[in-house]
């Protein structure tokens, strides 16, 4: 879909802070995170809702990203949330949970970090498999 911001990211018409990529999925840092390291995982094909996805591997991609986030940021754990109201493209929020981190992404205050800080974190989390 041409007007979908996530489809534009997949098509490389919009930039992202990539932390994961395979044939079917793309993971990148949320530019309006609720905590540092808040990541979005999307299918490369446009689907409106997660339950519509036909490709396998969402759980594997989420697991790889979570393990990398845990290795880099050392949170207590990484929670997953599927809200899907802000961008009409299926996506999963991966949220590093630290003390006093918000419990639900939809009502949380959004933060902002410099491009330099986001780029550094994305490079630390992204571990392409060869």
C-alpha positions in Angstrom: 0.0 0.0 0.0 1.6 3.3 -1.1 0.2 5.4 1.8 1.2 2.9 4.5 4.3 4.2 6.4 5.4 0.6 7.3 5.1 -0.4 3.6 7.2 2.6 2.7 9.8 1.5 5.3 9.9 -2.0 3.8 10.3 -0.4 0.3 13.2 1.7 1.7 11.3 4.9 0.8 11.4 5.9 4.5 14.3 5.3 6.8 14.3 3.1 10.0 16.6 2.0 12.7 16.7 -1.6 11.6 17.3 -4.3 14.3 16.2 -7.4 12.3 15.4 -8.5 8.8 14.6 -11.8 7.0 12.7 -12.7 3.9 9.3 -12.0 5.5 9.8 -9.7 8.5 11.4 -6.5 9.4 12.2 -5.3 13.0 13.1 -1.7 13.7 13.2 0.7 16.7 10.0 2.6 17.4 10.7 6.3 16.8 8.2 7.2 19.5 9.2 4.6 22.1 7.7 4.1 25.5 11.1 2.9 26.7 14.6 2.9 25.2 14.8 -0.2 22.9 11.0 -0.4 22.1 11.0 -2.3 18.8 8.4 -2.9 16.2 8.2 -6.2 14.2 6.2 -6.1 11.0 5.5 -8.5 8.1 7.0 -7.2 4.9 3.7 -7.9 3.1 0.9 -5.6 4.0 -1.6 -7.1 6.4 -4.0 -5.1 8.5 -4.0 -7.5 11.5 -1.5 -10.0 12.9 -4.0 -12.9 12.6 -4.1 -12.3 8.8 -0.4 -13.1 8.3 0.1 -16.2 6.2 3.9 -16.4 6.5 5.5 -18.5 9.3 8.3 -17.1 11.4 6.9 -14.1 13.4 7.5 -16.0 16.7 11.1 -16.9 15.6 11.8 -13.3 14.6 10.4 -11.9 17.9 12.5 -14.4 19.8 15.7 -13.5 18.0 15.1 -9.8 18.5 14.1 -10.3 22.2 17.3 -12.2 22.9 19.4 -9.5 21.3 17.6 -6.8 23.2 18.1 -8.7 26.5 21.8 -9.1 25.7 22.3 -5.4 24.9 20.0 -3.6 27.3 19.7 -6.2 30.2 16.0 -5.7 30.9 14.1 -8.0 33.3 12.2 -9.4 30.2 10.7 -8.3 26.9 6.9 -8.1 26.6 4.9 -8.3 23.4 1.9 -6.2 22.6 -0.3 -6.0 19.6 -2.4 -2.9 19.4 -2.5 -1.9 15.8 -4.5 1.4 16.1 -1.9 4.0 15.1 -0.6 2.4 11.9 -3.0 0.2 9.9 -0.3 -2.4 9.1 0.1 -5.5 11.3 2.8 -5.0 13.9 4.0 -6.4 17.2 5.5 -4.1 19.9 8.6 -5.6 21.7 9.1 -3.7 24.9 12.1 -4.1 27.2 10.7 -4.2 30.7 12.7 -2.4 33.3 11.5 -1.0 36.7 8.6 1.4 36.3 8.3 0.8 32.5 4.7 1.3 31.3 2.5 -1.8 31.3 0.5 -0.9 28.1 1.9 0.9 25.1 -1.3 2.6 24.1 -1.6 4.8 27.2 2.1 5.3 27.8 4.0 8.6 27.4 6.2 8.5 24.3 9.9 9.4 24.5 12.4 10.8 22.1 16.0 9.9 21.6 18.6 11.4 19.2 19.3 9.7 15.9 22.8 9.0 17.1 21.6 7.2 20.1 19.0 5.2 18.1 21.6 4.3 15.4 24.0 3.1 18.0 21.4 0.9 19.7 20.1 -0.5 16.4 23.7 -1.5 15.5 24.1 -3.2 18.8 20.9 -5.2 18.6 21.1 -6.1 14.9 23.0 -9.3 14.4 22.5 -10.6 10.8 22.6 -14.3 10.5 24.9 -15.6 7.8 
